Amino acid sequence: MKNFQAVSYLTQYLMQRLAVAVFALAALGLLVATIMAGLGLWNWIELPVNYNGAPVENAGMYAQIGLTVLALGLCFFLPTNRRIMQLENSHRSFSIAMQDVARAYAAVHAADRKATFQMSSEFDAIRERLAYLRDHPDLSTLEPQVLEVAAQMSYISKELATVYADEKIERARSFLKERQAEVDLFNERLDQAKGISTEMKQWLHEVELEESVAAAQLERLREEMREIMPELGVETVVRTDREPPQYKDDPLQLENTVIEMPPKAAE
């Protein structure tokens, strides 16, 4: 892309200079031809021109004089065109120079962030940076003025390079990576705890449901037993500590007695 731009700029430059030269030579040739024809040394241009059905006499002379005046008038715009071309060339040179300065500054600023330069005084610091740029393999073709400007810019922004040094940035990135790892581990443990809590709640619900079903079945069994006990001639007596005294002397009555035990905690 850069090669194509360079070729296009060169082609435009050459064509502009060629057009100016051709136009100036044409204007000069017309002026000389008109003067020589006016002095009778040369012949005027002959043009067979008819107007309103009648031939126009000396039409070639009028055309030649008109072209000469036009060419001379346009010659007064050549200095303006020259100034415009100079401005364009200076703008291109400025753009190219600024790109070179930016490239050189990026290189020396990157070296400054790595704590490459150790000089403290302004003169020594700029000289140290300038020597680094001169020895840089990618910047050896740049002009000394460009390298000097980049070195001065690097010295002005040395505080910025100190604040954003590569070591500090790497330490900050390591700290952020550790914090991110801690946050990820915490979120993982939190998800695991949520899963365990959900599982325990579901398990507790299932146990309570099974206990309620078992209690209902036991209560229904008791009701059925209470209904069939009188038909079997069995009497239900509740005893919590010891046998009632009225049944001690009557073994037959004690034999037909069902002792109801206190309910368990699971019931």
Secondary structure, DSSP 8 states (H G I E B T S, - for coil): -HHHHHHHHHHHHHHHHHHHHHHHHHHHHHHHHHHHHHTTSS-------EETTEE-TTHHHHHHHHHHHHHHHHHTTHHHHHHHHHHHHHHHHHHHHHHHHHHHHHHHHHHHHTT-----SHHHHHHHHHHHHHH-TTSTTS-HHHHHHHHHHHHHTHHHHHHT-HHHHHHHHHHHHHHHHHHHHHHHHHHHHHHHHHHHHHHHHHHHHHHHHHHHHHHHHHHHHHHHHHHHT-EEEE-SSS--GGGSS-HHHHHTEEEE----TT-
